[in-house]
Amino acid sequence: MNNDASEIQINKILDTDITGVVLYNYLGQKIKSWDTGFNDRYNSLPVSVATGVYIVQINTSDGVVNKKLFIERK
């Protein structure tokens, strides 16, 4: 997460296809989802959320990856 630019940055493994990305708040509520535009090795997804803890779910051709994000707005 790049807080200065308000974007999530995803670096894709070369032989893996990303099929979708979902951002959840800590309560499990879906905040935003992205379904297209993952053809590049480096992907930046714009977000505008408040300070807090979030979960990013990355759906790939090999399975699902979940990562916890700490976002702090100043």
PyMOL Python script that loads the backbone (N, CA, C, O; Angstrom):
from pymol import cmd

cmd.read_pdbstr("""\
ATOM      1  N   MET A   1       0.849  -1.175   0.000  1.00  0.00           N
ATOM      2  CA  MET A   1       0.000   0.000   0.000  1.00  0.00           C
ATOM      3  C   MET A   1       0.888   1.229   0.000  1.00  0.00           C
ATOM      4  O   MET A   1       1.776   1.350   0.844  1.00  0.00           O
ATOM      5  N   ASN A   2       0.670   2.116  -0.908  1.00  0.00           N
ATOM      6  CA  ASN A   2       1.392   3.371  -0.962  1.00  0.00           C
ATOM      7  C   ASN A   2       0.451   4.451  -0.456  1.00  0.00           C
ATOM      8  O   ASN A   2      -0.394   4.939  -1.207  1.00  0.00           O
ATOM      9  N   ASN A   3       0.587   4.835   0.824  1.00  0.00           N
ATOM     10  CA  ASN A   3      -0.333   5.806   1.424  1.00  0.00           C
ATOM     11  C   ASN A   3      -0.220   7.178   0.790  1.00  0.00           C
ATOM     12  O   ASN A   3      -1.211   7.904   0.715  1.00  0.00           O
ATOM     13  N   ASP A   4       0.976   7.552   0.329  1.00  0.00           N
ATOM     14  CA  ASP A   4       1.140   8.865  -0.286  1.00  0.00           C
ATOM     15  C   ASP A   4       0.333   8.989  -1.575  1.00  0.00           C
ATOM     16  O   ASP A   4      -0.196  10.059  -1.876  1.00  0.00           O
ATOM     17  N   ALA A   5       0.238   7.917  -2.324  1.00  0.00           N
ATOM     18  CA  ALA A   5      -0.468   7.950  -3.602  1.00  0.00           C
ATOM     19  C   ALA A   5      -1.871   7.368  -3.517  1.00  0.00           C
ATOM     20  O   ALA A   5      -2.598   7.401  -4.510  1.00  0.00           O
ATOM     21  N   SER A   6      -2.278   6.838  -2.371  1.00  0.00           N
ATOM     22  CA  SER A   6      -3.603   6.233  -2.177  1.00  0.00           C
ATOM     23  C   SER A   6      -3.868   5.118  -3.185  1.00  0.00           C
ATOM     24  O   SER A   6      -4.869   5.126  -3.902  1.00  0.00           O
ATOM     25  N   GLU A   7      -2.946   4.162  -3.220  1.00  0.00           N
ATOM     26  CA  GLU A   7      -3.119   3.043  -4.132  1.00  0.00           C
ATOM     27  C   GLU A   7      -2.533   1.774  -3.531  1.00  0.00           C
ATOM     28  O   GLU A   7      -1.608   1.811  -2.720  1.00  0.00           O
ATOM     29  N   ILE A   8      -3.099   0.656  -3.954  1.00  0.00           N
ATOM     30  CA  ILE A   8      -2.565  -0.659  -3.600  1.00  0.00           C
ATOM     31  C   ILE A   8      -1.701  -1.097  -4.763  1.00  0.00           C
ATOM     32  O   ILE A   8      -2.139  -1.067  -5.913  1.00  0.00           O
ATOM     33  N   GLN A   9      -0.480  -1.502  -4.473  1.00  0.00           N
ATOM     34  CA  GLN A   9       0.439  -1.938  -5.517  1.00  0.00           C
ATOM     35  C   GLN A   9       0.599  -3.441  -5.439  1.00  0.00           C
ATOM     36  O   GLN A   9       0.929  -3.980  -4.383  1.00  0.00           O
ATOM     37  N   ILE A  10       0.365  -4.125  -6.558  1.00  0.00           N
ATOM     38  CA  ILE A  10       0.467  -5.582  -6.627  1.00  0.00           C
ATOM     39  C   ILE A  10       1.521  -5.941  -7.653  1.00  0.00           C
ATOM     40  O   ILE A  10       1.455  -5.511  -8.805  1.00  0.00           O
ATOM     41  N   ASN A  11       2.500  -6.735  -7.227  1.00  0.00           N
ATOM     42  CA  ASN A  11       3.526  -7.250  -8.125  1.00  0.00           C
ATOM     43  C   ASN A  11       3.179  -8.695  -8.445  1.00  0.00           C
ATOM     44  O   ASN A  11       3.182  -9.553  -7.562  1.00  0.00           O
ATOM     45  N   LYS A  12       2.880  -8.959  -9.705  1.00  0.00           N
ATOM     46  CA  LYS A  12       2.393 -10.257 -10.137  1.00  0.00           C
ATOM     47  C   LYS A  12       3.552 -11.186 -10.482  1.00  0.00           C
ATOM     48  O   LYS A  12       4.535 -10.758 -11.086  1.00  0.00           O
ATOM     49  N   ILE A  13       3.440 -12.454 -10.099  1.00  0.00           N
ATOM     50  CA  ILE A  13       4.388 -13.476 -10.532  1.00  0.00           C
ATOM     51  C   ILE A  13       4.134 -13.740 -12.011  1.00  0.00           C
ATOM     52  O   ILE A  13       2.984 -13.778 -12.449  1.00  0.00           O
ATOM     53  N   LEU A  14       5.189 -13.919 -12.769  1.00  0.00           N
ATOM     54  CA  LEU A  14       5.075 -13.983 -14.232  1.00  0.00           C
ATOM     55  C   LEU A  14       4.097 -15.027 -14.745  1.00  0.00           C
ATOM     56  O   LEU A  14       3.338 -14.734 -15.668  1.00  0.00           O
ATOM     57  N   ASP A  15       4.081 -16.224 -14.190  1.00  0.00           N
ATOM     58  CA  ASP A  15       3.227 -17.281 -14.747  1.00  0.00           C
ATOM     59  C   ASP A  15       1.883 -17.420 -14.042  1.00  0.00           C
ATOM     60  O   ASP A  15       1.212 -18.440 -14.194  1.00  0.00           O
ATOM     61  N   THR A  16       1.481 -16.411 -13.272  1.00  0.00           N
ATOM     62  CA  THR A  16       0.211 -16.432 -12.549  1.00  0.00           C
ATOM     63  C   THR A  16      -0.715 -15.352 -13.110  1.00  0.00           C
ATOM     64  O   THR A  16      -0.296 -14.217 -13.335  1.00  0.00           O
ATOM     65  N   ASP A  17      -1.967 -15.718 -13.330  1.00  0.00           N
ATOM     66  CA  ASP A  17      -2.968 -14.762 -13.797  1.00  0.00           C
ATOM     67  C   ASP A  17      -3.810 -14.303 -12.610  1.00  0.00           C
ATOM     68  O   ASP A  17      -4.339 -15.126 -11.863  1.00  0.00           O
ATOM     69  N   ILE A  18      -3.931 -12.987 -12.438  1.00  0.00           N
ATOM     70  CA  ILE A  18      -4.804 -12.431 -11.399  1.00  0.00           C
ATOM     71  C   ILE A  18      -6.188 -12.264 -12.002  1.00  0.00           C
ATOM     72  O   ILE A  18      -6.353 -11.601 -13.026  1.00  0.00           O
ATOM     73  N   THR A  19      -7.183 -12.869 -11.365  1.00  0.00           N
ATOM     74  CA  THR A  19      -8.550 -12.822 -11.884  1.00  0.00           C
ATOM     75  C   THR A  19      -9.396 -11.771 -11.191  1.00  0.00           C
ATOM     76  O   THR A  19     -10.425 -11.358 -11.725  1.00  0.00           O
ATOM     77  N   GLY A  20      -8.978 -11.326 -10.000  1.00  0.00           N
ATOM     78  CA  GLY A  20      -9.731 -10.300  -9.291  1.00  0.00           C
ATOM     79  C   GLY A  20      -9.078  -9.937  -7.974  1.00  0.00           C
ATOM     80  O   GLY A  20      -8.309 -10.715  -7.409  1.00  0.00           O
ATOM     81  N   VAL A  21      -9.394  -8.746  -7.493  1.00  0.00           N
ATOM     82  CA  VAL A  21      -8.896  -8.257  -6.209  1.00  0.00           C
ATOM     83  C   VAL A  21     -10.071  -7.642  -5.465  1.00  0.00           C
ATOM     84  O   VAL A  21     -10.855  -6.887  -6.042  1.00  0.00           O
ATOM     85  N   VAL A  22     -10.192  -7.968  -4.174  1.00  0.00           N
ATOM     86  CA  VAL A  22     -11.285  -7.448  -3.349  1.00  0.00           C
ATOM     87  C   VAL A  22     -10.683  -6.848  -2.080  1.00  0.00           C
ATOM     88  O   VAL A  22      -9.791  -7.439  -1.472  1.00  0.00           O
ATOM     89  N   LEU A  23     -11.172  -5.676  -1.686  1.00  0.00           N
ATOM     90  CA  LEU A  23     -10.749  -5.012  -0.456  1.00  0.00           C
ATOM     91  C   LEU A  23     -11.885  -5.090   0.558  1.00  0.00           C
ATOM     92  O   LEU A  23     -13.005  -4.663   0.280  1.00  0.00           O
ATOM     93  N   TYR A  24     -11.585  -5.644   1.747  1.00  0.00           N
ATOM     94  CA  TYR A  24     -12.564  -5.770   2.826  1.00  0.00           C
ATOM     95  C   TYR A  24     -12.115  -4.943   4.017  1.00  0.00           C
ATOM     96  O   TYR A  24     -10.916  -4.777   4.242  1.00  0.00           O
ATOM     97  N   ASN A  25     -13.080  -4.417   4.791  1.00  0.00           N
ATOM     98  CA  ASN A  25     -12.713  -3.799   6.057  1.00  0.00           C
ATOM     99  C   ASN A  25     -12.539  -4.900   7.095  1.00  0.00           C
ATOM    100  O   ASN A  25     -12.756  -6.076   6.801  1.00  0.00           O
ATOM    101  N   TYR A  26     -12.148  -4.520   8.312  1.00  0.00           N
ATOM    102  CA  TYR A  26     -11.843  -5.520   9.335  1.00  0.00           C
ATOM    103  C   TYR A  26     -13.080  -6.303   9.787  1.00  0.00           C
ATOM    104  O   TYR A  26     -12.952  -7.373  10.382  1.00  0.00           O
ATOM    105  N   LEU A  27     -14.268  -5.778   9.509  1.00  0.00           N
ATOM    106  CA  LEU A  27     -15.511  -6.473   9.849  1.00  0.00           C
ATOM    107  C   LEU A  27     -15.943  -7.461   8.773  1.00  0.00           C
ATOM    108  O   LEU A  27     -16.933  -8.174   8.938  1.00  0.00           O
ATOM    109  N   GLY A  28     -15.195  -7.503   7.665  1.00  0.00           N
ATOM    110  CA  GLY A  28     -15.517  -8.427   6.585  1.00  0.00           C
ATOM    111  C   GLY A  28     -16.453  -7.858   5.537  1.00  0.00           C
ATOM    112  O   GLY A  28     -16.936  -8.595   4.678  1.00  0.00           O
ATOM    113  N   GLN A  29     -16.717  -6.563   5.589  1.00  0.00           N
ATOM    114  CA  GLN A  29     -17.589  -5.930   4.603  1.00  0.00           C
ATOM    115  C   GLN A  29     -16.777  -5.555   3.367  1.00  0.00           C
ATOM    116  O   GLN A  29     -15.693  -4.981   3.472  1.00  0.00           O
ATOM    117  N   LYS A  30     -17.313  -5.884   2.204  1.00  0.00           N
ATOM    118  CA  LYS A  30     -16.620  -5.551   0.965  1.00  0.00           C
ATOM    119  C   LYS A  30     -16.628  -4.039   0.745  1.00  0.00           C
ATOM    120  O   LYS A  30     -17.683  -3.405   0.761  1.00  0.00           O
ATOM    121  N   ILE A  31     -15.444  -3.474   0.541  1.00  0.00           N
ATOM    122  CA  ILE A  31     -15.301  -2.037   0.323  1.00  0.00           C
ATOM    123  C   ILE A  31     -15.199  -1.733  -1.171  1.00  0.00           C
ATOM    124  O   ILE A  31     -15.856  -0.818  -1.669  1.00  0.00           O
ATOM    125  N   LYS A  32     -14.377  -2.498  -1.881  1.00  0.00           N
ATOM    126  CA  LYS A  32     -14.163  -2.248  -3.306  1.00  0.00           C
ATOM    127  C   LYS A  32     -13.661  -3.529  -3.953  1.00  0.00           C
ATOM    128  O   LYS A  32     -13.030  -4.360  -3.300  1.00  0.00           O
ATOM    129  N   SER A  33     -13.947  -3.683  -5.253  1.00  0.00           N
ATOM    130  CA  SER A  33     -13.428  -4.842  -5.984  1.00  0.00           C
ATOM    131  C   SER A  33     -12.982  -4.410  -7.373  1.00  0.00           C
ATOM    132  O   SER A  33     -13.515  -3.463  -7.951  1.00  0.00           O
ATOM    133  N   TRP A  34     -12.004  -5.118  -7.887  1.00  0.00           N
ATOM    134  CA  TRP A  34     -11.462  -4.896  -9.227  1.00  0.00           C
ATOM    135  C   TRP A  34     -11.458  -6.237  -9.944  1.00  0.00           C
ATOM    136  O   TRP A  34     -11.013  -7.241  -9.387  1.00  0.00           O
ATOM    137  N   ASP A  35     -11.955  -6.258 -11.185  1.00  0.00           N
ATOM    138  CA  ASP A  35     -12.064  -7.511 -11.935  1.00  0.00           C
ATOM    139  C   ASP A  35     -11.218  -7.549 -13.199  1.00  0.00           C
ATOM    140  O   ASP A  35     -11.003  -8.624 -13.758  1.00  0.00           O
ATOM    141  N   THR A  36     -10.740  -6.419 -13.656  1.00  0.00           N
ATOM    142  CA  THR A  36     -10.002  -6.386 -14.916  1.00  0.00           C
ATOM    143  C   THR A  36      -8.762  -5.519 -14.799  1.00  0.00           C
ATOM    144  O   THR A  36      -8.593  -4.774 -13.834  1.00  0.00           O
ATOM    145  N   GLY A  37      -7.890  -5.632 -15.808  1.00  0.00           N
ATOM    146  CA  GLY A  37      -6.723  -4.762 -15.892  1.00  0.00           C
ATOM    147  C   GLY A  37      -5.492  -5.281 -15.185  1.00  0.00           C
ATOM    148  O   GLY A  37      -4.688  -4.484 -14.701  1.00  0.00           O
ATOM    149  N   PHE A  38      -5.313  -6.599 -15.108  1.00  0.00           N
ATOM    150  CA  PHE A  38      -4.170  -7.181 -14.418  1.00  0.00           C
ATOM    151  C   PHE A  38      -3.179  -7.817 -15.393  1.00  0.00           C
ATOM    152  O   PHE A  38      -2.557  -8.828 -15.067  1.00  0.00           O
ATOM    153  N   ASN A  39      -3.028  -7.243 -16.571  1.00  0.00           N
ATOM    154  CA  ASN A  39      -2.141  -7.811 -17.578  1.00  0.00           C
ATOM    155  C   ASN A  39      -0.677  -7.470 -17.343  1.00  0.00           C
ATOM    156  O   ASN A  39       0.207  -8.175 -17.828  1.00  0.00           O
ATOM    157  N   ASP A  40      -0.412  -6.401 -16.607  1.00  0.00           N
ATOM    158  CA  ASP A  40       0.958  -5.961 -16.372  1.00  0.00           C
ATOM    159  C   ASP A  40       1.579  -6.707 -15.194  1.00  0.00           C
ATOM    160  O   ASP A  40       0.873  -7.272 -14.359  1.00  0.00           O
ATOM    161  N   ARG A  41       2.904  -6.700 -15.141  1.00  0.00           N
ATOM    162  CA  ARG A  41       3.607  -7.319 -14.007  1.00  0.00           C
ATOM    163  C   ARG A  41       3.395  -6.510 -12.732  1.00  0.00           C
ATOM    164  O   ARG A  41       3.283  -7.089 -11.651  1.00  0.00           O
ATOM    165  N   TYR A  42       3.338  -5.189 -12.838  1.00  0.00           N
ATOM    166  CA  TYR A  42       3.117  -4.302 -11.697  1.00  0.00           C
ATOM    167  C   TYR A  42       1.777  -3.598 -11.878  1.00  0.00           C
ATOM    168  O   TYR A  42       1.548  -2.941 -12.893  1.00  0.00           O
ATOM    169  N   ASN A  43       0.898  -3.737 -10.899  1.00  0.00           N
ATOM    170  CA  ASN A  43      -0.445  -3.165 -10.976  1.00  0.00           C
ATOM    171  C   ASN A  43      -0.673  -2.218  -9.808  1.00  0.00           C
ATOM    172  O   ASN A  43      -0.319  -2.534  -8.672  1.00  0.00           O
ATOM    173  N   SER A  44      -1.259  -1.064 -10.081  1.00  0.00           N
ATOM    174  CA  SER A  44      -1.615  -0.095  -9.052  1.00  0.00           C
ATOM    175  C   SER A  44      -3.129   0.098  -9.065  1.00  0.00           C
ATOM    176  O   SER A  44      -3.713   0.434 -10.096  1.00  0.00           O
ATOM    177  N   LEU A  45      -3.754  -0.117  -7.914  1.00  0.00           N
ATOM    178  CA  LEU A  45      -5.202  -0.007  -7.796  1.00  0.00           C
ATOM    179  C   LEU A  45      -5.539   1.180  -6.903  1.00  0.00           C
ATOM    180  O   LEU A  45      -5.114   1.215  -5.749  1.00  0.00           O
ATOM    181  N   PRO A  46      -6.291   2.149  -7.408  1.00  0.00           N
ATOM    182  CA  PRO A  46      -6.607   3.342  -6.610  1.00  0.00           C
ATOM    183  C   PRO A  46      -7.607   3.020  -5.493  1.00  0.00           C
ATOM    184  O   PRO A  46      -8.579   2.296  -5.704  1.00  0.00           O
ATOM    185  N   VAL A  47      -7.349   3.569  -4.310  1.00  0.00           N
ATOM    186  CA  VAL A  47      -8.265   3.411  -3.176  1.00  0.00           C
ATOM    187  C   VAL A  47      -8.385   4.738  -2.438  1.00  0.00           C
ATOM    188  O   VAL A  47      -7.472   5.565  -2.455  1.00  0.00           O
ATOM    189  N   SER A  48      -9.512   4.918  -1.801  1.00  0.00           N
ATOM    190  CA  SER A  48      -9.731   6.096  -0.971  1.00  0.00           C
ATOM    191  C   SER A  48     -10.531   5.646   0.243  1.00  0.00           C
ATOM    192  O   SER A  48     -11.762   5.636   0.224  1.00  0.00           O
ATOM    193  N   VAL A  49      -9.809   5.271   1.304  1.00  0.00           N
ATOM    194  CA  VAL A  49     -10.449   4.744   2.503  1.00  0.00           C
ATOM    195  C   VAL A  49      -9.889   5.447   3.736  1.00  0.00           C
ATOM    196  O   VAL A  49      -8.851   6.105   3.671  1.00  0.00           O
ATOM    197  N   ALA A  50     -10.582   5.302   4.845  1.00  0.00           N
ATOM    198  CA  ALA A  50     -10.178   5.922   6.104  1.00  0.00           C
ATOM    199  C   ALA A  50      -9.079   5.105   6.779  1.00  0.00           C
ATOM    200  O   ALA A  50      -8.786   3.981   6.370  1.00  0.00           O
ATOM    201  N   THR A  51      -8.485   5.674   7.799  1.00  0.00           N
ATOM    202  CA  THR A  51      -7.476   4.970   8.590  1.00  0.00           C
ATOM    203  C   THR A  51      -8.089   3.716   9.193  1.00  0.00           C
ATOM    204  O   THR A  51      -9.210   3.748   9.700  1.00  0.00           O
ATOM    205  N   GLY A  52      -7.352   2.612   9.137  1.00  0.00           N
ATOM    206  CA  GLY A  52      -7.854   1.375   9.710  1.00  0.00           C
ATOM    207  C   GLY A  52      -7.123   0.161   9.188  1.00  0.00           C
ATOM    208  O   GLY A  52      -6.122   0.275   8.479  1.00  0.00           O
ATOM    209  N   VAL A  53      -7.634  -1.005   9.547  1.00  0.00           N
ATOM    210  CA  VAL A  53      -7.073  -2.281   9.118  1.00  0.00           C
ATOM    211  C   VAL A  53      -7.985  -2.855   8.043  1.00  0.00           C
ATOM    212  O   VAL A  53      -9.205  -2.886   8.209  1.00  0.00           O
ATOM    213  N   TYR A  54      -7.402  -3.304   6.952  1.00  0.00           N
ATOM    214  CA  TYR A  54      -8.151  -3.840   5.824  1.00  0.00           C
ATOM    215  C   TYR A  54      -7.539  -5.168   5.392  1.00  0.00           C
ATOM    216  O   TYR A  54      -6.379  -5.455   5.687  1.00  0.00           O
ATOM    217  N   ILE A  55      -8.325  -5.962   4.696  1.00  0.00           N
ATOM    218  CA  ILE A  55      -7.870  -7.228   4.134  1.00  0.00           C
ATOM    219  C   ILE A  55      -7.992  -7.134   2.617  1.00  0.00           C
ATOM    220  O   ILE A  55      -9.039  -6.756   2.092  1.00  0.00           O
ATOM    221  N   VAL A  56      -6.914  -7.480   1.917  1.00  0.00           N
ATOM    222  CA  VAL A  56      -6.933  -7.529   0.459  1.00  0.00           C
ATOM    223  C   VAL A  56      -6.935  -8.996   0.054  1.00  0.00           C
ATOM    224  O   VAL A  56      -6.051  -9.756   0.450  1.00  0.00           O
ATOM    225  N   GLN A  57      -7.918  -9.388  -0.726  1.00  0.00           N
ATOM    226  CA  GLN A  57      -8.011 -10.748  -1.245  1.00  0.00           C
ATOM    227  C   GLN A  57      -7.654 -10.713  -2.727  1.00  0.00           C
ATOM    228  O   GLN A  57      -8.313 -10.039  -3.518  1.00  0.00           O
ATOM    229  N   ILE A  58      -6.605 -11.447  -3.093  1.00  0.00           N
ATOM    230  CA  ILE A  58      -6.156 -11.510  -4.484  1.00  0.00           C
ATOM    231  C   ILE A  58      -6.487 -12.898  -5.018  1.00  0.00           C
ATOM    232  O   ILE A  58      -5.948 -13.900  -4.548  1.00  0.00           O
ATOM    233  N   ASN A  59      -7.370 -12.946  -5.998  1.00  0.00           N
ATOM    234  CA  ASN A  59      -7.775 -14.203  -6.620  1.00  0.00           C
ATOM    235  C   ASN A  59      -6.899 -14.435  -7.842  1.00  0.00           C
ATOM    236  O   ASN A  59      -6.836 -13.589  -8.734  1.00  0.00           O
ATOM    237  N   THR A  60      -6.218 -15.591  -7.886  1.00  0.00           N
ATOM    238  CA  THR A  60      -5.325 -15.907  -8.992  1.00  0.00           C
ATOM    239  C   THR A  60      -5.706 -17.253  -9.605  1.00  0.00           C
ATOM    240  O   THR A  60      -6.582 -17.960  -9.106  1.00  0.00           O
ATOM    241  N   SER A  61      -5.031 -17.581 -10.688  1.00  0.00           N
ATOM    242  CA  SER A  61      -5.255 -18.867 -11.331  1.00  0.00           C
ATOM    243  C   SER A  61      -4.744 -20.020 -10.465  1.00  0.00           C
ATOM    244  O   SER A  61      -5.130 -21.169 -10.681  1.00  0.00           O
ATOM    245  N   ASP A  62      -3.879 -19.729  -9.487  1.00  0.00           N
ATOM    246  CA  ASP A  62      -3.330 -20.762  -8.610  1.00  0.00           C
ATOM    247  C   ASP A  62      -4.020 -20.843  -7.260  1.00  0.00           C
ATOM    248  O   ASP A  62      -3.726 -21.751  -6.482  1.00  0.00           O
ATOM    249  N   GLY A  63      -4.926 -19.924  -6.954  1.00  0.00           N
ATOM    250  CA  GLY A  63      -5.608 -19.923  -5.666  1.00  0.00           C
ATOM    251  C   GLY A  63      -5.885 -18.515  -5.181  1.00  0.00           C
ATOM    252  O   GLY A  63      -5.915 -17.568  -5.968  1.00  0.00           O
ATOM    253  N   VAL A  64      -6.089 -18.384  -3.876  1.00  0.00           N
ATOM    254  CA  VAL A  64      -6.441 -17.099  -3.268  1.00  0.00           C
ATOM    255  C   VAL A  64      -5.362 -16.706  -2.261  1.00  0.00           C
ATOM    256  O   VAL A  64      -4.877 -17.541  -1.498  1.00  0.00           O
ATOM    257  N   VAL A  65      -4.993 -15.418  -2.270  1.00  0.00           N
ATOM    258  CA  VAL A  65      -4.028 -14.870  -1.318  1.00  0.00           C
ATOM    259  C   VAL A  65      -4.717 -13.746  -0.552  1.00  0.00           C
ATOM    260  O   VAL A  65      -5.315 -12.858  -1.159  1.00  0.00           O
ATOM    261  N   ASN A  66      -4.637 -13.779   0.785  1.00  0.00           N
ATOM    262  CA  ASN A  66      -5.188 -12.728   1.627  1.00  0.00           C
ATOM    263  C   ASN A  66      -4.046 -12.029   2.354  1.00  0.00           C
ATOM    264  O   ASN A  66      -3.158 -12.684   2.900  1.00  0.00           O
ATOM    265  N   LYS A  67      -4.070 -10.696   2.359  1.00  0.00           N
ATOM    266  CA  LYS A  67      -3.048  -9.906   3.039  1.00  0.00           C
ATOM    267  C   LYS A  67      -3.728  -8.838   3.893  1.00  0.00           C
ATOM    268  O   LYS A  67      -4.739  -8.261   3.492  1.00  0.00           O
ATOM    269  N   LYS A  68      -3.171  -8.585   5.061  1.00  0.00           N
ATOM    270  CA  LYS A  68      -3.681  -7.562   5.951  1.00  0.00           C
ATOM    271  C   LYS A  68      -2.945  -6.245   5.662  1.00  0.00           C
ATOM    272  O   LYS A  68      -1.721  -6.226   5.535  1.00  0.00           O
ATOM    273  N   LEU A  69      -3.698  -5.157   5.560  1.00  0.00           N
ATOM    274  CA  LEU A  69      -3.129  -3.834   5.336  1.00  0.00           C
ATOM    275  C   LEU A  69      -3.457  -2.921   6.502  1.00  0.00           C
ATOM    276  O   LEU A  69      -4.574  -2.931   7.018  1.00  0.00           O
ATOM    277  N   PHE A  70      -2.478  -2.134   6.910  1.00  0.00           N
ATOM    278  CA  PHE A  70      -2.686  -1.087   7.894  1.00  0.00           C
ATOM    279  C   PHE A  70      -2.595   0.245   7.159  1.00  0.00           C
ATOM    280  O   PHE A  70      -1.540   0.595   6.631  1.00  0.00           O
ATOM    281  N   ILE A  71      -3.686   0.978   7.127  1.00  0.00           N
ATOM    282  CA  ILE A  71      -3.718   2.248   6.412  1.00  0.00           C
ATOM    283  C   ILE A  71      -3.837   3.369   7.429  1.00  0.00           C
ATOM    284  O   ILE A  71      -4.726   3.369   8.280  1.00  0.00           O
ATOM    285  N   GLU A  72      -2.925   4.322   7.321  1.00  0.00           N
ATOM    286  CA  GLU A  72      -2.932   5.461   8.231  1.00  0.00           C
ATOM    287  C   GLU A  72      -2.974   6.740   7.417  1.00  0.00           C
ATOM    288  O   GLU A  72      -2.072   7.003   6.621  1.00  0.00           O
ATOM    289  N   ARG A  73      -4.002   7.524   7.609  1.00  0.00           N
ATOM    290  CA  ARG A  73      -4.145   8.826   6.955  1.00  0.00           C
ATOM    291  C   ARG A  73      -3.655   9.900   7.888  1.00  0.00           C
ATOM    292  O   ARG A  73      -3.924   9.860   9.088  1.00  0.00           O
ATOM    293  N   LYS A  74      -2.939  10.858   7.346  1.00  0.00           N
ATOM    294  CA  LYS A  74      -2.426  11.947   8.179  1.00  0.00           C
ATOM    295  C   LYS A  74      -3.116  13.242   7.846  1.00  0.00           C
ATOM    296  O   LYS A  74      -2.816  14.274   8.447  1.00  0.00           O
TER     297      LYS A  74
END
""", "prot")
cmd.dss("prot")
cmd.show_as("cartoon", "prot")
cmd.util.cbc("prot")
cmd.orient("prot")
